[in-house]
Structures are given as C-alpha cells and as structure tokens.
Amino acid sequence: MQIAILLFDRFTALDAVGTYEILSRTPGAETVFVAERAGAVRNDSGSLDLVAHRALDEVPAPDLVIVPGGPGQHHQMENENLLGWLRRADATSTWTTSVCTGSLLLAAAGLLKGRRATSHWLALDTLKDYGAEPTGERVVLDGKYVTAAGVSSGIDMGLTLLGRIAGDRTAQAVQLLTEYDPQPPYDAGSPQKAPAGLVEEWRGRSRFILQ
Amino acid sequence: MQIAILLFDRFTALDAVGTYEILSRTPGAETVFVAERAGAVRNDSGSLDLVAHRALDEVPAPDLVIVPGGPGQHHQMENENLLGWLRRADATSTWTTSVCTGSLLLAAAGLLKGRRATSHWLALDTLKDYGAEPTGERVVLDGKYVTAAGVSSGIDMGLTLLGRIAGDRTAQAVQLLTEYDPQPPYDAGSPQKAPAGLVEEWRGRSRFILQ
C-alpha cells in the first residue's frame, strides 16, 4: 500500500512524524511525504525542515492519506490546489486520516460532512462550520475517515489504524519497538485534565496559536 | 539557550522529533538540527529526510545537547569527529541528553562512565560495555545527563526536562498544547507489558534492528 503524508508551510512536526513513525512500519507499505512542490517544507516554529519527496500530482491515488495540522493549516483552507488533491485522493483511498487541525482541511474539502470527527481541542468547534460532528475523543473512526486530536495523538491513531490494517500482533510489535509506554510527568494533556487557569489562558490565545 | 539536536544517517525520526516538539517550545530557546555536514539527513527506513541546518563545528557550545538513536547509531560508535563534538559540547553544556540508542553514543564518547542511564530496551545491556549502569526506567536523570528509553520516550523526557528548565506550569502548558494525553489502544509498550512471545521474537532479531 502507498501512504501519503501531506506537508504544508508551518505544519506541526510531531503531527506528521508521530503518525509516520508508526504507520511507515506497516508491512509492505511505501510511505511518501508530499507537498504542493517537492522540497523542504518548514514547520510552525521555523526551526525544522522536513523534505517532501514528491509534488501532489505525482501521488494521485494513495491508499492511505495522512493530513497533519499546525498553524499553517489556516492558510490552506481555501487553497483549491491542495483541497482538490485531497478530494481526488479520497475518491480512491482506503483510509483518509488527519491529526490535529488537519481535520479542518479534510472538512474544508467537504469530506467530513455529517461525520463524527475530532481535532486539536482548541479547534473542535470549527469542525461544525463544515458540517462535521466534533467529539472529544482522542481517535475517531467514522467509516474510512480517521481523525485524531492534537499533535501527539497521531501516535495513538497510528497504532489503532495499524491494528486494523495489519492485525493486533503487528501493532503490538510496533508499540514495543517504539517503546510506547507513555509516562508523562504531568497529567495536563487535555482541557479536562489540565489546570483550569491554563486552559482558559490558552483558549484566550487560540487565535494566535491556530493562525 | 541554544538546543542542538544531532542527526546522523539512519536515525529514528520520532526519537528526534518527539523530543524536539516539546523542548523547542522552551521560552527563549533557539533549536538547531546539526550533523557532520549540513543538509538533508535520511532516517532508518529511508523514506524521511530531516534537514540539518548546521554542521557540527558551527554549533560548538550548545546549552542542551539531544542525541537521538536509531539503527545508524551503530556506525557512529567509532566516529571520532562526531564523538569529539559530543565531548566538546558536553564540556560546556547545561544538559546532555539522549533518546533510545543515542545513549550508546554518549557512552562511546565516555560521558556516561559510572552513571545511571537508559536506552532502547534491546540495547540496555550494551550500556554496561561502556561503564554505564543501565536502569529500566523510562527517563533517567543523573546530574546533567538525561537519558530516555526507546523512540517515543523522548516526549516524556522533553516534558521532564522542560519542567526543570522553565517550571511546571510551562511544561504543563506544552503538554496541553501538544495534547499529550496518551491513550494507546494496546498495552504492549515495554518488554514487561508486551506478550512474552513478541518480546522473545524481537530479542532474537535485535542484531538486525540495532545495526
């Protein structure tokens, strides 16, 4: 199977690479990073460049599409070149997926209408503007559409999807080899768990973060 | 502060990027990817290129050194150019850190003698060959030396270190913004938790994986 990971200016690196590290280990899969133009693509903080090896039109029919998020997503919401590629790729894909605000790009392409989906917690409400039904879950499956919450959740989505594609044992092997036995030193990873003051502070700054 | 993340041929992407995504958000920090030669550096599976923006000698005295692992580590164990840079950087660093088999490079540079340290579970015993004391913990702090277990553990190390550098509230904010509320669909992320047959299978294949 061919896995395509979409890159765009000011994407969030871990959105793409967390998911990549799991799903690129799918037996027999070819994984390719794609962007409007082949070449280095800069992330949100400006200090990381990941290389897109192919332009969009060179990868017309991937089996699995992965769309990361990041502040740069905002500037792609009316990019018909990119949205058109998403629609065409989706027409023949087995799985169409996103991490973080990548789901807003799927939604803007019209692919999540009437579907349950998730996104970064600061962007959940925006999904409604495009006819999707946001849920607070970390990984949401609705048919072939799989969306994950913010940034790090792509790892959980990757394992969930790998289990569906290649079976539980393969997914468990990849979890073991990537030693994914999370032990965060704090319990502040969701708006339900983080200190309330912190959640409110960042809700107030969300326009800054998401654009 | 300046954060340097070392890249080398056949590194594991998530080792570097998980840690990067957390620690590059340290207030006031400049993060730079370095390698023997500036330019794109290819990962272990051959499908991902991350760009090193600087050569080693352009970054002589970072405050925080991060060494990822990956199968390519094996071929750097006697690379005096790289090990020499590690020793010189360590001489003035505030923190010297590693993820996965990156700790074997710190050990080969002579930096972990008599120190508690960790590594990928398949590489723990090798630490002893260099005079380090391996522990099974996910994140190990011994003075300014911080080592993390396999691949995904760099995220936990990043948050632990960010808390020390910038305080608990900043680390919690970064956990919230990266939505690091892990919910793996399996509980197979360590040799203690994974099915025993799987652990034995991969112990048998470890020469293949680690080289």
Chai-1 contact restraints between the chains, C-beta under 6 A:
chainA,res_idxA,chainB,res_idxB,connection_type,confidence,min_distance_angstrom,max_distance_angstrom,comment,restraint_id
A,A13,B,V17,contact,1.0,0.0,6.0,A-B,restraint_1
A,A13,B,E21,contact,1.0,0.0,6.0,A-B,restraint_2
A,L14,B,V17,contact,1.0,0.0,6.0,A-B,restraint_3
A,L14,B,E21,contact,1.0,0.0,6.0,A-B,restraint_4
A,V17,B,A13,contact,1.0,0.0,6.0,A-B,restraint_5
A,V17,B,L14,contact,1.0,0.0,6.0,A-B,restraint_6
A,V17,B,V17,contact,1.0,0.0,6.0,A-B,restraint_7
A,E21,B,A13,contact,1.0,0.0,6.0,A-B,restraint_8
A,E21,B,L14,contact,1.0,0.0,6.0,A-B,restraint_9
A,S24,B,S45,contact,1.0,0.0,6.0,A-B,restraint_10
A,T31,B,S47,contact,1.0,0.0,6.0,A-B,restraint_11
A,A40,B,V51,contact,1.0,0.0,6.0,A-B,restraint_12
A,S45,B,S24,contact,1.0,0.0,6.0,A-B,restraint_13
A,S47,B,T31,contact,1.0,0.0,6.0,A-B,restraint_14
A,D49,B,V51,contact,1.0,0.0,6.0,A-B,restraint_15
A,L50,B,L50,contact,1.0,0.0,6.0,A-B,restraint_16
A,V51,B,A40,contact,1.0,0.0,6.0,A-B,restraint_17
A,V51,B,D49,contact,1.0,0.0,6.0,A-B,restraint_18
A,R138,B,Q183,contact,1.0,0.0,6.0,A-B,restraint_19
A,A149,B,E179,contact,1.0,0.0,6.0,A-B,restraint_20
A,G150,B,E179,contact,1.0,0.0,6.0,A-B,restraint_21
A,V151,B,T178,contact,1.0,0.0,6.0,A-B,restraint_22
A,V151,B,E179,contact,1.0,0.0,6.0,A-B,restraint_23
A,S152,B,T178,contact,1.0,0.0,6.0,A-B,restraint_24
A,S152,B,E179,contact,1.0,0.0,6.0,A-B,restraint_25
A,S152,B,Y180,contact,1.0,0.0,6.0,A-B,restraint_26
A,S153,B,E179,contact,1.0,0.0,6.0,A-B,restraint_27
A,D156,B,Q183,contact,1.0,0.0,6.0,A-B,restraint_28
A,D156,B,P184,contact,1.0,0.0,6.0,A-B,restraint_29
A,L159,B,P184,contact,1.0,0.0,6.0,A-B,restraint_30
A,L159,B,P185,contact,1.0,0.0,6.0,A-B,restraint_31
A,T160,B,P185,contact,1.0,0.0,6.0,A-B,restraint_32
A,Q172,B,Y186,contact,1.0,0.0,6.0,A-B,restraint_33
A,Q172,B,A188,contact,1.0,0.0,6.0,A-B,restraint_34
A,A173,B,L198,contact,1.0,0.0,6.0,A-B,restraint_35
A,Q175,B,Y186,contact,1.0,0.0,6.0,A-B,restraint_36
A,Q175,B,A188,contact,1.0,0.0,6.0,A-B,restraint_37
A,Q175,B,G189,contact,1.0,0.0,6.0,A-B,restraint_38
A,L176,B,A188,contact,1.0,0.0,6.0,A-B,restraint_39
A,L176,B,A194,contact,1.0,0.0,6.0,A-B,restraint_40
A,T178,B,V151,contact,1.0,0.0,6.0,A-B,restraint_41
A,T178,B,S152,contact,1.0,0.0,6.0,A-B,restraint_42
A,E179,B,A149,contact,1.0,0.0,6.0,A-B,restraint_43
A,E179,B,G150,contact,1.0,0.0,6.0,A-B,restraint_44
A,E179,B,V151,contact,1.0,0.0,6.0,A-B,restraint_45
A,E179,B,S152,contact,1.0,0.0,6.0,A-B,restraint_46
A,E179,B,S153,contact,1.0,0.0,6.0,A-B,restraint_47
A,E179,B,G189,contact,1.0,0.0,6.0,A-B,restraint_48
A,Y180,B,S152,contact,1.0,0.0,6.0,A-B,restraint_49
A,Y180,B,P184,contact,1.0,0.0,6.0,A-B,restraint_50
A,Y180,B,G189,contact,1.0,0.0,6.0,A-B,restraint_51
A,D181,B,G189,contact,1.0,0.0,6.0,A-B,restraint_52
A,D181,B,S190,contact,1.0,0.0,6.0,A-B,restraint_53
A,P182,B,P182,contact,1.0,0.0,6.0,A-B,restraint_54
A,Q183,B,R138,contact,1.0,0.0,6.0,A-B,restraint_55
A,Q183,B,D156,contact,1.0,0.0,6.0,A-B,restraint_56
A,P184,B,D156,contact,1.0,0.0,6.0,A-B,restraint_57
A,P184,B,L159,contact,1.0,0.0,6.0,A-B,restraint_58
A,P184,B,Y180,contact,1.0,0.0,6.0,A-B,restraint_59
A,P185,B,L159,contact,1.0,0.0,6.0,A-B,restraint_60
A,P185,B,T160,contact,1.0,0.0,6.0,A-B,restraint_61
A,Y186,B,Q172,contact,1.0,0.0,6.0,A-B,restraint_62
A,Y186,B,Q175,contact,1.0,0.0,6.0,A-B,restraint_63
A,A188,B,Q172,contact,1.0,0.0,6.0,A-B,restraint_64
A,A188,B,Q175,contact,1.0,0.0,6.0,A-B,restraint_65
A,A188,B,L176,contact,1.0,0.0,6.0,A-B,restraint_66
A,G189,B,Q175,contact,1.0,0.0,6.0,A-B,restraint_67
A,G189,B,E179,contact,1.0,0.0,6.0,A-B,restraint_68
A,G189,B,Y180,contact,1.0,0.0,6.0,A-B,restraint_69
A,G189,B,D181,contact,1.0,0.0,6.0,A-B,restraint_70
A,S190,B,D181,contact,1.0,0.0,6.0,A-B,restraint_71
A,A194,B,L176,contact,1.0,0.0,6.0,A-B,restraint_72
A,L198,B,A173,contact,1.0,0.0,6.0,A-B,restraint_73
